[in-house]
Amino acid sequence: MKNPNVEICSLIESRMNETIQEIKKKDSIFESDILDSELRILDWVFYQVCKDQIKRM
């Protein structure tokens, strides 16, 4: 990463929340399918990168 001060877990979590909000705005399953796929990928990345922080909570 270019900036080591960026908290990657917070950044990923923020993007996940934005994606969830976008999914809620969609009218059809077909429109939200791409976003759902993105959310699943972000969830996996979040777990892999932030699992140590999750354990502390």
Residue pairs with C-beta under 8 A, 6 or more apart in sequence:
1 8
8 49
8 50
9 46
9 49
9 50
9 53
12 42
12 45
12 46
12 49
12 50
13 46
15 42
16 39
16 42
16 43
16 46
19 35
19 38
19 39
19 42
20 39
22 32
22 35
23 32
23 35
23 36
23 39
26 32
26 35
47 54
